[in-house]
Amino acid sequence: MAFAGCEGVVDEGGWPIVRMCRGVAVGSAFWRIHGDRHDADSFRDTGAIDKRADPATHGLEGRFDCQAGEYGYLYAGETKKSTIAEAFLRGPVVVNPSARFLRRAKLAHRVLSRLRLETELQLVDIRGAAGLGRIGQDAWLSACDEDDYPLTQEWATAIRRWAPDAAGLVWMSKRDNVHEAVVLFSDRIAAAGIAGRVVRRLDSPLGESLMSKTLAEFNAVLG
């Protein structure tokens, strides 16, 4: 089986090519949580290897981060709810089902932003069994715990190689699995391809109210 990313029908040997991508239209909106020192549409390029080596960021790497700063990445979600779940319901917050507790300090200097696509993007579709099966994977890739992130990051590197025209990946959120999560790659998106604006500071009274209501839907509390 051959992979063609977003193009093609058969490879040079006549094997059927797996189409991995789906188009995301201009005007599509996503939500993002990020630090207030960064613009809403800015990308991170700190490699996962460096994050794991730094005590201040150890354990904070993302599922599909680059390994060593090869490209910038930006995580976003289909809804506010799924974005909050992906950003905060991880590690110690969920490891003990009887103690789903998020400290208010985690909201300091964090903001919720809305993104809008200004150009159509092709994203590798790894939603559900069908999408994951197209790349020879299963639910582990999009739903494993943080301990396996070094492996999922290697998979992201491989998928980028198989789909050189893809601007990112789309999958079903682990924490809110009826909505989508995405990661976008800076080197695959034209300048001004994304517009963004900050909607709310999460460490403000309105932000804390939003967080409390959202966390309650996942049987978690803010304290």
C-alpha positions in Angstrom: 0.0 0.0 0.0 1.3 3.5 -0.9 0.5 6.8 0.7 0.0 9.9 -1.5 -1.1 12.3 1.1 -3.6 14.6 -0.7 -3.0 13.7 -4.3 -2.8 10.7 -6.7 -4.6 7.5 -7.5 -1.9 4.9 -7.9 1.9 4.8 -7.3 4.6 3.9 -9.8 4.1 0.2 -9.1 0.4 0.4 -9.7 -0.6 0.0 -6.1 -3.7 1.8 -4.9 -2.8 5.0 -3.1 -4.5 5.9 0.2 -6.0 9.4 0.2 -5.2 10.7 3.7 -6.4 14.3 3.6 -9.6 16.3 3.9 -10.1 19.9 2.9 -11.0 22.5 5.5 -12.7 25.5 3.9 -11.9 29.2 4.2 -13.8 30.7 7.1 -13.7 27.6 9.2 -13.2 28.4 12.9 -11.3 26.8 15.7 -10.5 27.6 19.3 -7.2 27.7 21.0 -5.7 28.2 24.5 -2.3 29.7 24.8 -0.1 32.0 26.9 -0.8 35.7 26.9 2.7 36.6 25.7 1.9 35.0 22.3 -0.4 36.2 19.5 -3.6 34.2 18.9 -2.2 32.9 15.5 1.4 32.3 16.6 3.1 28.9 16.4 5.3 27.2 18.9 8.6 25.6 17.7 10.1 24.3 21.0 10.9 20.7 20.2 9.6 17.9 22.4 13.1 16.8 23.2 14.0 20.2 24.7 10.6 20.3 26.6 11.4 16.9 28.3 14.9 18.0 29.2 13.7 21.2 30.9 12.2 20.8 34.4 9.9 23.7 33.8 8.3 22.1 30.7 8.8 18.4 31.3 5.5 16.6 30.9 4.0 19.5 29.0 4.7 18.4 25.4 1.9 17.8 23.0 0.8 14.7 21.2 2.2 15.7 17.8 4.9 18.2 18.7 8.0 18.4 16.5 11.0 16.5 17.9 13.7 19.2 17.7 12.2 22.4 16.4 12.0 21.4 12.8 8.7 23.2 12.3 6.2 25.3 14.3 3.0 23.8 15.5 -0.4 25.1 16.8 -3.0 23.0 18.6 -6.7 24.0 18.4 -10.2 22.5 18.9 -13.5 22.4 17.2 -15.3 23.9 20.3 -14.5 25.8 23.4 -15.4 22.7 25.5 -13.1 20.3 23.6 -10.3 22.9 23.6 -10.4 23.3 27.3 -10.6 19.6 27.8 -7.6 18.9 25.6 -5.5 21.7 27.3 -6.3 21.0 30.9 -7.7 17.5 31.5 -4.4 15.6 31.4 -1.9 14.2 33.7 -2.5 14.6 37.5 -6.0 16.1 36.9 -7.4 12.8 35.5 -5.0 10.1 36.8 -7.2 9.7 39.9 -10.9 9.6 38.9 -11.9 10.5 42.5 -9.7 13.7 42.5 -10.4 15.5 39.2 -9.1 18.9 40.5 -7.6 21.7 38.5 -5.7 24.4 40.4 -6.6 28.0 39.6 -2.9 28.7 39.3 -2.9 26.8 36.0 -5.0 29.6 34.5 -2.5 32.3 35.1 -1.5 34.2 31.9 -3.6 31.8 29.8 -6.1 33.0 27.2 -8.8 31.6 25.0 -8.6 32.7 21.3 -10.7 32.1 18.2 -9.0 31.3 14.9 -10.3 31.7 11.4 -8.9 30.1 8.3 -8.1 32.6 5.6 -7.2 29.9 3.1 -8.3 26.4 2.5 -6.1 23.8 4.2 -5.6 20.1 3.6 -5.4 18.1 6.9 -4.5 14.5 7.3 -7.7 12.9 8.5 -7.1 10.5 11.4 -10.6 10.6 12.8 -12.0 7.4 14.1 -11.2 3.8 13.0 -11.4 4.6 9.3 -9.0 7.6 9.4 -6.6 5.8 11.7 -6.8 2.6 9.6 -5.7 4.5 6.5 -2.3 5.0 8.0 -2.1 1.6 9.7 -3.0 2.9 13.2 -5.7 2.5 15.7 -7.1 4.5 18.6 -3.8 4.4 20.5 -2.4 7.2 18.3 -5.1 9.8 19.1 -6.0 8.6 22.6 -2.9 7.3 24.4 -1.6 8.9 27.6 1.3 11.3 27.8 3.9 8.6 28.5 3.6 7.5 24.9 3.9 11.0 23.4 7.5 10.4 22.2 6.1 7.7 20.0 3.1 9.7 18.7 5.5 12.6 17.9 7.5 10.2 15.7 4.3 9.2 14.0 3.6 12.9 13.3 7.1 13.1 11.6 6.3 10.1 9.5 2.8 11.3 8.5 4.3 14.7 7.4 6.7 12.8 5.2 3.9 10.7 3.6 1.7 13.8 3.1 4.1 16.6 2.1 1.2 18.9 1.1 -0.8 18.5 4.4 -0.9 21.5 6.6 -1.7 19.5 9.7 -3.7 16.7 11.3 -7.3 16.3 12.5 -8.5 13.7 15.0 -11.2 13.1 17.5 -10.4 14.8 20.9 -9.4 12.2 23.5 -11.1 14.1 26.3 -14.2 15.1 24.3 -14.4 12.5 21.6 -17.4 13.8 19.8 -15.5 16.9 18.7 -12.3 17.4 16.6 -8.8 18.5 17.6 -6.3 19.7 15.1 -2.6 20.5 15.0 -1.4 22.9 12.2 2.2 23.1 10.9 3.8 26.5 10.3 5.9 25.4 7.3 2.8 24.2 5.4 0.6 27.3 5.8 1.0 30.5 3.8 1.6 33.8 5.6 -1.7 35.3 6.8 -3.4 31.9 6.3 -4.8 32.1 9.8 -6.4 35.0 11.6 -7.0 35.0 15.3 -8.1 37.1 18.2 -8.1 36.7 22.0 -11.7 36.2 23.3 -11.2 35.8 27.0 -8.5 35.7 29.7 -8.9 32.5 31.7 -7.6 34.1 34.9 -10.3 36.7 34.8 -13.7 36.3 36.7 -15.4 35.6 33.4 -12.7 33.2 32.4 -12.9 31.3 35.7 -16.7 31.1 35.3 -16.3 29.6 31.9 -13.7 27.1 33.2 -15.8 26.1 36.2 -18.9 25.4 34.0 -16.9 23.5 31.4 -14.9 21.4 33.9 -18.2 20.4 35.7 -19.3 18.8 32.5 -16.3 16.5 32.8 -16.8 15.8 36.5 -13.9 18.1 37.4 -13.6 21.1 39.6 -11.6 24.3 39.7 -10.1 25.2 43.1 
